[in-house]
Structures are given as C-alpha cells and as structure tokens.
Amino acid sequence: MTSLEKVLAETCRYQHALLDFSAREHNGAVELVIQLKDRRLGLHTYYAPVHPRDIEHPQFPWTFQRYLYDCMHDYLVEMFLETPQNREQRP
C-alpha cells in the first residue's frame, strides 16, 4: 500500500456533517485535504502535509486522528470574517 493509499484509507474512516476529507500527492508528498461539503460558499480548501515517518509509524491511525482534529480546528478558525484582533488593527 502506498503512502497516499494509506492516508486515503484513514480519511474514509471519518464522516462529518460539514466537511469532506481526502488526500492527494503534491510535489512528491502526501497532503491531507479538507473542504466544506457545500462548495457554493466559495471558501478555500485546506491542505496539510502528512509526514512520511508518521504514515509509516505503527500508531498512524491514532496520530492521524489527532492531526485531523488539529487541522479541522485550524481550518475552522481560518474561516472567521471578523475577530477582536483584526478590529483593533483598523484605523
């Protein structure tokens, strides 16, 4: 099984009400891909590299879950349109 196939197999184990998960090869590496199910919203797709040593590790399913959850958090935070911090930066 290739690294991409291994990551894809893990992404298939997760179903989410709002997000789709997949993986792709990009520049010789494997990337986790997270995007909204409703593409009409026009929001960006989230790409996160998956390190080869993590894919080959015997505990990959568990480390992948943690990585997926961390990436989901980052992706959702990136969707904020306004925050107190960016309001304070305005003149």
PDB file of N, CA, C and O in Angstrom:
ATOM      1  N   MET A   1       0.844  -1.179   0.000  1.00  0.00           N
ATOM      2  CA  MET A   1       0.000   0.000   0.000  1.00  0.00           C
ATOM      3  C   MET A   1       0.895   1.250   0.000  1.00  0.00           C
ATOM      4  O   MET A   1       1.812   1.360   0.813  1.00  0.00           O
ATOM      5  N   THR A   2       0.625   2.172  -0.902  1.00  0.00           N
ATOM      6  CA  THR A   2       1.411   3.405  -0.963  1.00  0.00           C
ATOM      7  C   THR A   2       1.039   4.329   0.192  1.00  0.00           C
ATOM      8  O   THR A   2       0.037   4.124   0.876  1.00  0.00           O
ATOM      9  N   SER A   3       1.861   5.340   0.389  1.00  0.00           N
ATOM     10  CA  SER A   3       1.567   6.328   1.445  1.00  0.00           C
ATOM     11  C   SER A   3       0.244   7.025   1.171  1.00  0.00           C
ATOM     12  O   SER A   3      -0.552   7.224   2.088  1.00  0.00           O
ATOM     13  N   LEU A   4       0.001   7.400  -0.082  1.00  0.00           N
ATOM     14  CA  LEU A   4      -1.262   8.050  -0.424  1.00  0.00           C
ATOM     15  C   LEU A   4      -2.442   7.133  -0.127  1.00  0.00           C
ATOM     16  O   LEU A   4      -3.438   7.572   0.449  1.00  0.00           O
ATOM     17  N   GLU A   5      -2.341   5.873  -0.511  1.00  0.00           N
ATOM     18  CA  GLU A   5      -3.419   4.918  -0.249  1.00  0.00           C
ATOM     19  C   GLU A   5      -3.668   4.758   1.245  1.00  0.00           C
ATOM     20  O   GLU A   5      -4.813   4.632   1.681  1.00  0.00           O
ATOM     21  N   LYS A   6      -2.602   4.763   2.018  1.00  0.00           N
ATOM     22  CA  LYS A   6      -2.738   4.619   3.470  1.00  0.00           C
ATOM     23  C   LYS A   6      -3.474   5.814   4.076  1.00  0.00           C
ATOM     24  O   LYS A   6      -4.335   5.641   4.939  1.00  0.00           O
ATOM     25  N   VAL A   7      -3.140   7.016   3.629  1.00  0.00           N
ATOM     26  CA  VAL A   7      -3.816   8.212   4.144  1.00  0.00           C
ATOM     27  C   VAL A   7      -5.266   8.240   3.669  1.00  0.00           C
ATOM     28  O   VAL A   7      -6.166   8.565   4.443  1.00  0.00           O
ATOM     29  N   LEU A   8      -5.497   7.903   2.408  1.00  0.00           N
ATOM     30  CA  LEU A   8      -6.872   7.857   1.895  1.00  0.00           C
ATOM     31  C   LEU A   8      -7.721   6.855   2.676  1.00  0.00           C
ATOM     32  O   LEU A   8      -8.890   7.115   2.963  1.00  0.00           O
ATOM     33  N   ALA A   9      -7.130   5.716   3.015  1.00  0.00           N
ATOM     34  CA  ALA A   9      -7.860   4.711   3.794  1.00  0.00           C
ATOM     35  C   ALA A   9      -8.274   5.272   5.153  1.00  0.00           C
ATOM     36  O   ALA A   9      -9.364   4.977   5.642  1.00  0.00           O
ATOM     37  N   GLU A  10      -7.409   6.077   5.759  1.00  0.00           N
ATOM     38  CA  GLU A  10      -7.765   6.687   7.047  1.00  0.00           C
ATOM     39  C   GLU A  10      -8.845   7.743   6.872  1.00  0.00           C
ATOM     40  O   GLU A  10      -9.763   7.825   7.688  1.00  0.00           O
ATOM     41  N   THR A  11      -8.753   8.550   5.822  1.00  0.00           N
ATOM     42  CA  THR A  11      -9.765   9.598   5.636  1.00  0.00           C
ATOM     43  C   THR A  11     -11.145   8.982   5.429  1.00  0.00           C
ATOM     44  O   THR A  11     -12.150   9.583   5.808  1.00  0.00           O
ATOM     45  N   CYS A  12     -11.207   7.806   4.838  1.00  0.00           N
ATOM     46  CA  CYS A  12     -12.500   7.143   4.597  1.00  0.00           C
ATOM     47  C   CYS A  12     -13.175   6.702   5.899  1.00  0.00           C
ATOM     48  O   CYS A  12     -14.377   6.438   5.915  1.00  0.00           O
ATOM     49  N   ARG A  13     -12.429   6.625   6.959  1.00  0.00           N
ATOM     50  CA  ARG A  13     -12.992   6.192   8.242  1.00  0.00           C
ATOM     51  C   ARG A  13     -13.751   7.305   8.951  1.00  0.00           C
ATOM     52  O   ARG A  13     -14.419   7.063   9.956  1.00  0.00           O
ATOM     53  N   TYR A  14     -13.649   8.536   8.424  1.00  0.00           N
ATOM     54  CA  TYR A  14     -14.257   9.696   9.070  1.00  0.00           C
ATOM     55  C   TYR A  14     -15.336  10.290   8.171  1.00  0.00           C
ATOM     56  O   TYR A  14     -15.104  10.548   6.990  1.00  0.00           O
ATOM     57  N   GLN A  15     -16.512  10.501   8.746  1.00  0.00           N
ATOM     58  CA  GLN A  15     -17.589  11.200   8.055  1.00  0.00           C
ATOM     59  C   GLN A  15     -18.025  12.358   8.939  1.00  0.00           C
ATOM     60  O   GLN A  15     -18.208  12.201  10.146  1.00  0.00           O
ATOM     61  N   HIS A  16     -18.185  13.506   8.331  1.00  0.00           N
ATOM     62  CA  HIS A  16     -18.501  14.727   9.065  1.00  0.00           C
ATOM     63  C   HIS A  16     -19.689  15.400   8.401  1.00  0.00           C
ATOM     64  O   HIS A  16     -19.851  15.303   7.184  1.00  0.00           O
ATOM     65  N   ALA A  17     -20.515  16.075   9.172  1.00  0.00           N
ATOM     66  CA  ALA A  17     -21.713  16.719   8.634  1.00  0.00           C
ATOM     67  C   ALA A  17     -21.386  17.898   7.708  1.00  0.00           C
ATOM     68  O   ALA A  17     -22.138  18.174   6.774  1.00  0.00           O
ATOM     69  N   LEU A  18     -20.285  18.584   7.957  1.00  0.00           N
ATOM     70  CA  LEU A  18     -19.960  19.790   7.188  1.00  0.00           C
ATOM     71  C   LEU A  18     -18.734  19.669   6.292  1.00  0.00           C
ATOM     72  O   LEU A  18     -18.599  20.411   5.318  1.00  0.00           O
ATOM     73  N   LEU A  19     -17.838  18.737   6.615  1.00  0.00           N
ATOM     74  CA  LEU A  19     -16.551  18.674   5.931  1.00  0.00           C
ATOM     75  C   LEU A  19     -16.352  17.362   5.182  1.00  0.00           C
ATOM     76  O   LEU A  19     -16.860  16.314   5.580  1.00  0.00           O
ATOM     77  N   ASP A  20     -15.592  17.447   4.076  1.00  0.00           N
ATOM     78  CA  ASP A  20     -15.129  16.269   3.339  1.00  0.00           C
ATOM     79  C   ASP A  20     -13.628  16.145   3.548  1.00  0.00           C
ATOM     80  O   ASP A  20     -12.918  17.149   3.614  1.00  0.00           O
ATOM     81  N   PHE A  21     -13.149  14.912   3.651  1.00  0.00           N
ATOM     82  CA  PHE A  21     -11.732  14.639   3.852  1.00  0.00           C
ATOM     83  C   PHE A  21     -11.226  13.772   2.705  1.00  0.00           C
ATOM     84  O   PHE A  21     -11.914  12.855   2.256  1.00  0.00           O
ATOM     85  N   SER A  22     -10.035  14.068   2.243  1.00  0.00           N
ATOM     86  CA  SER A  22      -9.378  13.229   1.246  1.00  0.00           C
ATOM     87  C   SER A  22      -7.883  13.471   1.365  1.00  0.00           C
ATOM     88  O   SER A  22      -7.414  14.082   2.326  1.00  0.00           O
ATOM     89  N   ALA A  23      -7.146  12.988   0.386  1.00  0.00           N
ATOM     90  CA  ALA A  23      -5.701  13.187   0.364  1.00  0.00           C
ATOM     91  C   ALA A  23      -5.265  13.245  -1.083  1.00  0.00           C
ATOM     92  O   ALA A  23      -5.959  12.777  -1.985  1.00  0.00           O
ATOM     93  N   ARG A  24      -4.085  13.837  -1.284  1.00  0.00           N
ATOM     94  CA  ARG A  24      -3.530  13.923  -2.634  1.00  0.00           C
ATOM     95  C   ARG A  24      -2.017  13.901  -2.552  1.00  0.00           C
ATOM     96  O   ARG A  24      -1.431  14.168  -1.503  1.00  0.00           O
ATOM     97  N   GLU A  25      -1.395  13.578  -3.677  1.00  0.00           N
ATOM     98  CA  GLU A  25       0.047  13.738  -3.793  1.00  0.00           C
ATOM     99  C   GLU A  25       0.304  15.123  -4.339  1.00  0.00           C
ATOM    100  O   GLU A  25      -0.363  15.564  -5.275  1.00  0.00           O
ATOM    101  N   HIS A  26       1.278  15.814  -3.750  1.00  0.00           N
ATOM    102  CA  HIS A  26       1.614  17.163  -4.198  1.00  0.00           C
ATOM    103  C   HIS A  26       3.106  17.388  -3.985  1.00  0.00           C
ATOM    104  O   HIS A  26       3.598  17.315  -2.859  1.00  0.00           O
ATOM    105  N   ASN A  27       3.817  17.660  -5.066  1.00  0.00           N
ATOM    106  CA  ASN A  27       5.267  17.889  -5.005  1.00  0.00           C
ATOM    107  C   ASN A  27       6.001  16.748  -4.300  1.00  0.00           C
ATOM    108  O   ASN A  27       6.919  16.986  -3.515  1.00  0.00           O
ATOM    109  N   GLY A  28       5.594  15.519  -4.580  1.00  0.00           N
ATOM    110  CA  GLY A  28       6.266  14.352  -4.024  1.00  0.00           C
ATOM    111  C   GLY A  28       5.890  14.011  -2.596  1.00  0.00           C
ATOM    112  O   GLY A  28       6.478  13.108  -2.001  1.00  0.00           O
ATOM    113  N   ALA A  29       4.920  14.720  -2.037  1.00  0.00           N
ATOM    114  CA  ALA A  29       4.489  14.450  -0.659  1.00  0.00           C
ATOM    115  C   ALA A  29       2.989  14.174  -0.651  1.00  0.00           C
ATOM    116  O   ALA A  29       2.287  14.428  -1.630  1.00  0.00           O
ATOM    117  N   VAL A  30       2.518  13.650   0.472  1.00  0.00           N
ATOM    118  CA  VAL A  30       1.088  13.402   0.642  1.00  0.00           C
ATOM    119  C   VAL A  30       0.515  14.540   1.476  1.00  0.00           C
ATOM    120  O   VAL A  30       1.086  14.936   2.492  1.00  0.00           O
ATOM    121  N   GLU A  31      -0.626  15.058   1.025  1.00  0.00           N
ATOM    122  CA  GLU A  31      -1.308  16.114   1.755  1.00  0.00           C
ATOM    123  C   GLU A  31      -2.706  15.670   2.136  1.00  0.00           C
ATOM    124  O   GLU A  31      -3.409  15.043   1.344  1.00  0.00           O
ATOM    125  N   LEU A  32      -3.099  15.999   3.347  1.00  0.00           N
ATOM    126  CA  LEU A  32      -4.473  15.864   3.794  1.00  0.00           C
ATOM    127  C   LEU A  32      -5.259  17.012   3.181  1.00  0.00           C
ATOM    128  O   LEU A  32      -4.787  18.149   3.164  1.00  0.00           O
ATOM    129  N   VAL A  33      -6.458  16.723   2.678  1.00  0.00           N
ATOM    130  CA  VAL A  33      -7.301  17.742   2.053  1.00  0.00           C
ATOM    131  C   VAL A  33      -8.613  17.813   2.823  1.00  0.00           C
ATOM    132  O   VAL A  33      -9.296  16.805   3.002  1.00  0.00           O
ATOM    133  N   ILE A  34      -8.957  19.017   3.278  1.00  0.00           N
ATOM    134  CA  ILE A  34     -10.214  19.248   3.997  1.00  0.00           C
ATOM    135  C   ILE A  34     -10.954  20.362   3.276  1.00  0.00           C
ATOM    136  O   ILE A  34     -10.393  21.427   3.015  1.00  0.00           O
ATOM    137  N   GLN A  35     -12.227  20.107   2.954  1.00  0.00           N
ATOM    138  CA  GLN A  35     -13.036  21.150   2.340  1.00  0.00           C
ATOM    139  C   GLN A  35     -14.484  21.021   2.778  1.00  0.00           C
ATOM    140  O   GLN A  35     -14.937  19.961   3.209  1.00  0.00           O
ATOM    141  N   LEU A  36     -15.187  22.120   2.655  1.00  0.00           N
ATOM    142  CA  LEU A  36     -16.602  22.114   3.001  1.00  0.00           C
ATOM    143  C   LEU A  36     -17.385  21.276   2.017  1.00  0.00           C
ATOM    144  O   LEU A  36     -17.078  21.256   0.825  1.00  0.00           O
ATOM    145  N   LYS A  37     -18.393  20.585   2.510  1.00  0.00           N
ATOM    146  CA  LYS A  37     -19.275  19.834   1.614  1.00  0.00           C
ATOM    147  C   LYS A  37     -19.988  20.779   0.653  1.00  0.00           C
ATOM    148  O   LYS A  37     -20.155  20.459  -0.524  1.00  0.00           O
ATOM    149  N   ASP A  38     -20.407  21.934   1.147  1.00  0.00           N
ATOM    150  CA  ASP A  38     -21.111  22.910   0.324  1.00  0.00           C
ATOM    151  C   ASP A  38     -20.093  23.845  -0.339  1.00  0.00           C
ATOM    152  O   ASP A  38     -19.721  24.876   0.221  1.00  0.00           O
ATOM    153  N   ARG A  39     -19.658  23.468  -1.525  1.00  0.00           N
ATOM    154  CA  ARG A  39     -18.631  24.223  -2.250  1.00  0.00           C
ATOM    155  C   ARG A  39     -19.155  25.589  -2.728  1.00  0.00           C
ATOM    156  O   ARG A  39     -18.364  26.466  -3.075  1.00  0.00           O
ATOM    157  N   ARG A  40     -20.468  25.769  -2.747  1.00  0.00           N
ATOM    158  CA  ARG A  40     -21.048  27.029  -3.232  1.00  0.00           C
ATOM    159  C   ARG A  40     -20.659  28.217  -2.368  1.00  0.00           C
ATOM    160  O   ARG A  40     -20.746  29.363  -2.811  1.00  0.00           O
ATOM    161  N   LEU A  41     -20.235  27.955  -1.148  1.00  0.00           N
ATOM    162  CA  LEU A  41     -19.849  29.054  -0.253  1.00  0.00           C
ATOM    163  C   LEU A  41     -18.552  29.728  -0.697  1.00  0.00           C
ATOM    164  O   LEU A  41     -18.248  30.844  -0.275  1.00  0.00           O
ATOM    165  N   GLY A  42     -17.803  29.053  -1.540  1.00  0.00           N
ATOM    166  CA  GLY A  42     -16.582  29.648  -2.087  1.00  0.00           C
ATOM    167  C   GLY A  42     -15.426  29.757  -1.116  1.00  0.00           C
ATOM    168  O   GLY A  42     -14.496  30.528  -1.352  1.00  0.00           O
ATOM    169  N   LEU A  43     -15.463  29.006  -0.033  1.00  0.00           N
ATOM    170  CA  LEU A  43     -14.364  29.047   0.929  1.00  0.00           C
ATOM    171  C   LEU A  43     -13.206  28.176   0.465  1.00  0.00           C
ATOM    172  O   LEU A  43     -13.395  27.221  -0.288  1.00  0.00           O
ATOM    173  N   HIS A  44     -12.029  28.511   0.916  1.00  0.00           N
ATOM    174  CA  HIS A  44     -10.825  27.812   0.475  1.00  0.00           C
ATOM    175  C   HIS A  44     -10.792  26.356   0.940  1.00  0.00           C
ATOM    176  O   HIS A  44     -11.494  25.964   1.872  1.00  0.00           O
ATOM    177  N   THR A  45      -9.977  25.591   0.279  1.00  0.00           N
ATOM    178  CA  THR A  45      -9.686  24.206   0.662  1.00  0.00           C
ATOM    179  C   THR A  45      -8.438  24.220   1.531  1.00  0.00           C
ATOM    180  O   THR A  45      -7.496  24.969   1.273  1.00  0.00           O
ATOM    181  N   TYR A  46      -8.442  23.390   2.553  1.00  0.00           N
ATOM    182  CA  TYR A  46      -7.319  23.318   3.495  1.00  0.00           C
ATOM    183  C   TYR A  46      -6.426  22.142   3.108  1.00  0.00           C
ATOM    184  O   TYR A  46      -6.905  21.019   2.952  1.00  0.00           O
ATOM    185  N   TYR A  47      -5.138  22.399   2.955  1.00  0.00           N
ATOM    186  CA  TYR A  47      -4.161  21.366   2.625  1.00  0.00           C
ATOM    187  C   TYR A  47      -3.133  21.298   3.747  1.00  0.00           C
ATOM    188  O   TYR A  47      -2.627  22.325   4.199  1.00  0.00           O
ATOM    189  N   ALA A  48      -2.827  20.085   4.192  1.00  0.00           N
ATOM    190  CA  ALA A  48      -1.852  19.903   5.269  1.00  0.00           C
ATOM    191  C   ALA A  48      -0.947  18.724   4.939  1.00  0.00           C
ATOM    192  O   ALA A  48      -1.440  17.629   4.668  1.00  0.00           O
ATOM    193  N   PRO A  49       0.356  18.924   4.957  1.00  0.00           N
ATOM    194  CA  PRO A  49       1.275  17.824   4.654  1.00  0.00           C
ATOM    195  C   PRO A  49       1.229  16.745   5.729  1.00  0.00           C
ATOM    196  O   PRO A  49       1.095  17.036   6.917  1.00  0.00           O
ATOM    197  N   VAL A  50       1.343  15.509   5.292  1.00  0.00           N
ATOM    198  CA  VAL A  50       1.419  14.378   6.216  1.00  0.00           C
ATOM    199  C   VAL A  50       2.836  13.815   6.090  1.00  0.00           C
ATOM    200  O   VAL A  50       3.234  13.364   5.016  1.00  0.00           O
ATOM    201  N   HIS A  51       3.578  13.842   7.165  1.00  0.00           N
ATOM    202  CA  HIS A  51       4.990  13.448   7.135  1.00  0.00           C
ATOM    203  C   HIS A  51       5.130  11.946   6.887  1.00  0.00           C
ATOM    204  O   HIS A  51       4.414  11.151   7.495  1.00  0.00           O
ATOM    205  N   PRO A  52       6.042  11.554   6.003  1.00  0.00           N
ATOM    206  CA  PRO A  52       6.233  10.124   5.697  1.00  0.00           C
ATOM    207  C   PRO A  52       6.500   9.256   6.929  1.00  0.00           C
ATOM    208  O   PRO A  52       6.008   8.131   7.009  1.00  0.00           O
ATOM    209  N   ARG A  53       7.269   9.766   7.882  1.00  0.00           N
ATOM    210  CA  ARG A  53       7.566   8.943   9.075  1.00  0.00           C
ATOM    211  C   ARG A  53       6.300   8.687   9.893  1.00  0.00           C
ATOM    212  O   ARG A  53       6.173   7.642  10.530  1.00  0.00           O
ATOM    213  N   ASP A  54       5.359   9.644   9.875  1.00  0.00           N
ATOM    214  CA  ASP A  54       4.087   9.448  10.581  1.00  0.00           C
ATOM    215  C   ASP A  54       3.242   8.385   9.888  1.00  0.00           C
ATOM    216  O   ASP A  54       2.602   7.563  10.544  1.00  0.00           O
ATOM    217  N   ILE A  55       3.247   8.408   8.565  1.00  0.00           N
ATOM    218  CA  ILE A  55       2.467   7.427   7.798  1.00  0.00           C
ATOM    219  C   ILE A  55       2.981   6.018   8.047  1.00  0.00           C
ATOM    220  O   ILE A  55       2.191   5.077   8.124  1.00  0.00           O
ATOM    221  N   GLU A  56       4.282   5.862   8.173  1.00  0.00           N
ATOM    222  CA  GLU A  56       4.883   4.542   8.360  1.00  0.00           C
ATOM    223  C   GLU A  56       4.858   4.058   9.804  1.00  0.00           C
ATOM    224  O   GLU A  56       5.117   2.882  10.061  1.00  0.00           O
ATOM    225  N   HIS A  57       4.558   4.922  10.733  1.00  0.00           N
ATOM    226  CA  HIS A  57       4.564   4.554  12.150  1.00  0.00           C
ATOM    227  C   HIS A  57       3.407   3.596  12.458  1.00  0.00           C
ATOM    228  O   HIS A  57       2.310   3.777  11.928  1.00  0.00           O
ATOM    229  N   PRO A  58       3.627   2.585  13.301  1.00  0.00           N
ATOM    230  CA  PRO A  58       2.561   1.635  13.644  1.00  0.00           C
ATOM    231  C   PRO A  58       1.333   2.287  14.288  1.00  0.00           C
ATOM    232  O   PRO A  58       0.234   1.737  14.215  1.00  0.00           O
ATOM    233  N   GLN A  59       1.506   3.435  14.908  1.00  0.00           N
ATOM    234  CA  GLN A  59       0.396   4.128  15.559  1.00  0.00           C
ATOM    235  C   GLN A  59      -0.264   5.165  14.635  1.00  0.00           C
ATOM    236  O   GLN A  59      -0.966   6.058  15.110  1.00  0.00           O
ATOM    237  N   PHE A  60      -0.041   5.049  13.330  1.00  0.00           N
ATOM    238  CA  PHE A  60      -0.549   6.038  12.389  1.00  0.00           C
ATOM    239  C   PHE A  60      -2.041   6.331  12.540  1.00  0.00           C
ATOM    240  O   PHE A  60      -2.415   7.504  12.515  1.00  0.00           O
ATOM    241  N   PRO A  61      -2.913   5.334  12.696  1.00  0.00           N
ATOM    242  CA  PRO A  61      -4.338   5.683  12.839  1.00  0.00           C
ATOM    243  C   PRO A  61      -4.610   6.658  13.988  1.00  0.00           C
ATOM    244  O   PRO A  61      -5.473   7.528  13.868  1.00  0.00           O
ATOM    245  N   TRP A  62      -3.887   6.519  15.092  1.00  0.00           N
ATOM    246  CA  TRP A  62      -4.109   7.398  16.246  1.00  0.00           C
ATOM    247  C   TRP A  62      -3.484   8.766  16.033  1.00  0.00           C
ATOM    248  O   TRP A  62      -4.086   9.788  16.363  1.00  0.00           O
ATOM    249  N   THR A  63      -2.281   8.788  15.483  1.00  0.00           N
ATOM    250  CA  THR A  63      -1.651  10.089  15.233  1.00  0.00           C
ATOM    251  C   THR A  63      -2.388  10.828  14.119  1.00  0.00           C
ATOM    252  O   THR A  63      -2.471  12.056  14.137  1.00  0.00           O
ATOM    253  N   PHE A  64      -2.920  10.091  13.155  1.00  0.00           N
ATOM    254  CA  PHE A  64      -3.695  10.732  12.100  1.00  0.00           C
ATOM    255  C   PHE A  64      -4.946  11.385  12.676  1.00  0.00           C
ATOM    256  O   PHE A  64      -5.295  12.500  12.288  1.00  0.00           O
ATOM    257  N   GLN A  65      -5.619  10.709  13.591  1.00  0.00           N
ATOM    258  CA  GLN A  65      -6.830  11.283  14.185  1.00  0.00           C
ATOM    259  C   GLN A  65      -6.518  12.608  14.876  1.00  0.00           C
ATOM    260  O   GLN A  65      -7.237  13.592  14.700  1.00  0.00           O
ATOM    261  N   ARG A  66      -5.474  12.626  15.642  1.00  0.00           N
ATOM    262  CA  ARG A  66      -5.095  13.863  16.333  1.00  0.00           C
ATOM    263  C   ARG A  66      -4.751  14.952  15.319  1.00  0.00           C
ATOM    264  O   ARG A  66      -5.165  16.101  15.474  1.00  0.00           O
ATOM    265  N   TYR A  67      -3.998  14.594  14.286  1.00  0.00           N
ATOM    266  CA  TYR A  67      -3.615  15.554  13.255  1.00  0.00           C
ATOM    267  C   TYR A  67      -4.852  16.079  12.517  1.00  0.00           C
ATOM    268  O   TYR A  67      -4.962  17.278  12.259  1.00  0.00           O
ATOM    269  N   LEU A  68      -5.780  15.180  12.179  1.00  0.00           N
ATOM    270  CA  LEU A  68      -7.015  15.578  11.510  1.00  0.00           C
ATOM    271  C   LEU A  68      -7.788  16.581  12.368  1.00  0.00           C
ATOM    272  O   LEU A  68      -8.241  17.609  11.866  1.00  0.00           O
ATOM    273  N   TYR A  69      -7.936  16.287  13.640  1.00  0.00           N
ATOM    274  CA  TYR A  69      -8.677  17.182  14.530  1.00  0.00           C
ATOM    275  C   TYR A  69      -7.979  18.544  14.660  1.00  0.00           C
ATOM    276  O   TYR A  69      -8.636  19.585  14.672  1.00  0.00           O
ATOM    277  N   ASP A  70      -6.658  18.528  14.756  1.00  0.00           N
ATOM    278  CA  ASP A  70      -5.909  19.786  14.816  1.00  0.00           C
ATOM    279  C   ASP A  70      -6.100  20.591  13.528  1.00  0.00           C
ATOM    280  O   ASP A  70      -6.274  21.809  13.576  1.00  0.00           O
ATOM    281  N   CYS A  71      -6.068  19.917  12.388  1.00  0.00           N
ATOM    282  CA  CYS A  71      -6.253  20.593  11.101  1.00  0.00           C
ATOM    283  C   CYS A  71      -7.674  21.132  10.957  1.00  0.00           C
ATOM    284  O   CYS A  71      -7.877  22.226  10.430  1.00  0.00           O
ATOM    285  N   MET A  72      -8.649  20.369  11.422  1.00  0.00           N
ATOM    286  CA  MET A  72     -10.032  20.844  11.377  1.00  0.00           C
ATOM    287  C   MET A  72     -10.176  22.124  12.201  1.00  0.00           C
ATOM    288  O   MET A  72     -10.827  23.075  11.770  1.00  0.00           O
ATOM    289  N   HIS A  73      -9.581  22.142  13.361  1.00  0.00           N
ATOM    290  CA  HIS A  73      -9.618  23.324  14.210  1.00  0.00           C
ATOM    291  C   HIS A  73      -9.011  24.519  13.475  1.00  0.00           C
ATOM    292  O   HIS A  73      -9.613  25.592  13.427  1.00  0.00           O
ATOM    293  N   ASP A  74      -7.829  24.335  12.909  1.00  0.00           N
ATOM    294  CA  ASP A  74      -7.162  25.419  12.196  1.00  0.00           C
ATOM    295  C   ASP A  74      -8.010  25.910  11.025  1.00  0.00           C
ATOM    296  O   ASP A  74      -8.139  27.115  10.809  1.00  0.00           O
ATOM    297  N   TYR A  75      -8.579  24.985  10.279  1.00  0.00           N
ATOM    298  CA  TYR A  75      -9.406  25.328   9.115  1.00  0.00           C
ATOM    299  C   TYR A  75     -10.619  26.157   9.544  1.00  0.00           C
ATOM    300  O   TYR A  75     -10.922  27.177   8.926  1.00  0.00           O
ATOM    301  N   LEU A  76     -11.302  25.729  10.583  1.00  0.00           N
ATOM    302  CA  LEU A  76     -12.479  26.464  11.039  1.00  0.00           C
ATOM    303  C   LEU A  76     -12.107  27.846  11.581  1.00  0.00           C
ATOM    304  O   LEU A  76     -12.854  28.805  11.383  1.00  0.00           O
ATOM    305  N   VAL A  77     -10.988  27.957  12.247  1.00  0.00           N
ATOM    306  CA  VAL A  77     -10.541  29.259  12.745  1.00  0.00           C
ATOM    307  C   VAL A  77     -10.224  30.189  11.578  1.00  0.00           C
ATOM    308  O   VAL A  77     -10.500  31.386  11.652  1.00  0.00           O
ATOM    309  N   GLU A  78      -9.650  29.657  10.505  1.00  0.00           N
ATOM    310  CA  GLU A  78      -9.338  30.476   9.335  1.00  0.00           C
ATOM    311  C   GLU A  78     -10.591  31.042   8.666  1.00  0.00           C
ATOM    312  O   GLU A  78     -10.487  31.972   7.865  1.00  0.00           O
ATOM    313  N   MET A  79     -11.758  30.510   8.973  1.00  0.00           N
ATOM    314  CA  MET A  79     -12.999  30.964   8.355  1.00  0.00           C
ATOM    315  C   MET A  79     -13.591  32.200   9.022  1.00  0.00           C
ATOM    316  O   MET A  79     -14.568  32.751   8.516  1.00  0.00           O
ATOM    317  N   PHE A  80     -13.031  32.652  10.138  1.00  0.00           N
ATOM    318  CA  PHE A  80     -13.543  33.856  10.777  1.00  0.00           C
ATOM    319  C   PHE A  80     -13.468  35.025   9.806  1.00  0.00           C
ATOM    320  O   PHE A  80     -12.461  35.208   9.121  1.00  0.00           O
ATOM    321  N   LEU A  81     -14.521  35.804   9.748  1.00  0.00           N
ATOM    322  CA  LEU A  81     -14.553  37.008   8.931  1.00  0.00           C
ATOM    323  C   LEU A  81     -14.113  38.227   9.746  1.00  0.00           C
ATOM    324  O   LEU A  81     -13.500  39.150   9.210  1.00  0.00           O
ATOM    325  N   GLU A  82     -14.422  38.222  11.018  1.00  0.00           N
ATOM    326  CA  GLU A  82     -14.037  39.289  11.938  1.00  0.00           C
ATOM    327  C   GLU A  82     -13.614  38.669  13.260  1.00  0.00           C
ATOM    328  O   GLU A  82     -14.189  37.677  13.708  1.00  0.00           O
ATOM    329  N   THR A  83     -12.609  39.263  13.873  1.00  0.00           N
ATOM    330  CA  THR A  83     -12.203  38.904  15.232  1.00  0.00           C
ATOM    331  C   THR A  83     -11.877  40.195  15.970  1.00  0.00           C
ATOM    332  O   THR A  83     -11.640  41.222  15.334  1.00  0.00           O
ATOM    333  N   PRO A  84     -11.860  40.164  17.286  1.00  0.00           N
ATOM    334  CA  PRO A  84     -11.473  41.380  18.014  1.00  0.00           C
ATOM    335  C   PRO A  84     -10.081  41.872  17.601  1.00  0.00           C
ATOM    336  O   PRO A  84      -9.833  43.077  17.577  1.00  0.00           O
ATOM    337  N   GLN A  85      -9.181  40.954  17.281  1.00  0.00           N
ATOM    338  CA  GLN A  85      -7.817  41.344  16.925  1.00  0.00           C
ATOM    339  C   GLN A  85      -7.778  42.142  15.619  1.00  0.00           C
ATOM    340  O   GLN A  85      -7.068  43.144  15.535  1.00  0.00           O
ATOM    341  N   ASN A  86      -8.530  41.712  14.600  1.00  0.00           N
ATOM    342  CA  ASN A  86      -8.446  42.461  13.352  1.00  0.00           C
ATOM    343  C   ASN A  86      -9.253  43.752  13.431  1.00  0.00           C
ATOM    344  O   ASN A  86      -8.981  44.678  12.667  1.00  0.00           O
ATOM    345  N   ARG A  87     -10.217  43.847  14.308  1.00  0.00           N
ATOM    346  CA  ARG A  87     -10.952  45.104  14.506  1.00  0.00           C
ATOM    347  C   ARG A  87     -10.059  46.144  15.169  1.00  0.00           C
ATOM    348  O   ARG A  87     -10.161  47.334  14.871  1.00  0.00           O
ATOM    349  N   GLU A  88      -9.185  45.697  16.067  1.00  0.00           N
ATOM    350  CA  GLU A  88      -8.295  46.615  16.761  1.00  0.00           C
ATOM    351  C   GLU A  88      -7.227  47.182  15.823  1.00  0.00           C
ATOM    352  O   GLU A  88      -6.656  48.235  16.109  1.00  0.00           O
ATOM    353  N   GLN A  89      -6.956  46.511  14.729  1.00  0.00           N
ATOM    354  CA  GLN A  89      -5.919  46.952  13.798  1.00  0.00           C
ATOM    355  C   GLN A  89      -6.421  48.009  12.824  1.00  0.00           C
ATOM    356  O   GLN A  89      -5.619  48.647  12.142  1.00  0.00           O
ATOM    357  N   ARG A  90      -7.717  48.200  12.749  1.00  0.00           N
ATOM    358  CA  ARG A  90      -8.280  49.199  11.830  1.00  0.00           C
ATOM    359  C   ARG A  90      -8.081  50.604  12.388  1.00  0.00           C
ATOM    360  O   ARG A  90      -8.059  50.800  13.603  1.00  0.00           O
ATOM    361  N   PRO A  91      -7.938  51.568  11.505  1.00  0.00           N
ATOM    362  CA  PRO A  91      -7.790  52.966  11.983  1.00  0.00           C
ATOM    363  C   PRO A  91      -9.084  53.495  12.556  1.00  0.00           C
ATOM    364  O   PRO A  91      -9.140  54.642  12.999  1.00  0.00           O
TER     365      PRO A  91
END
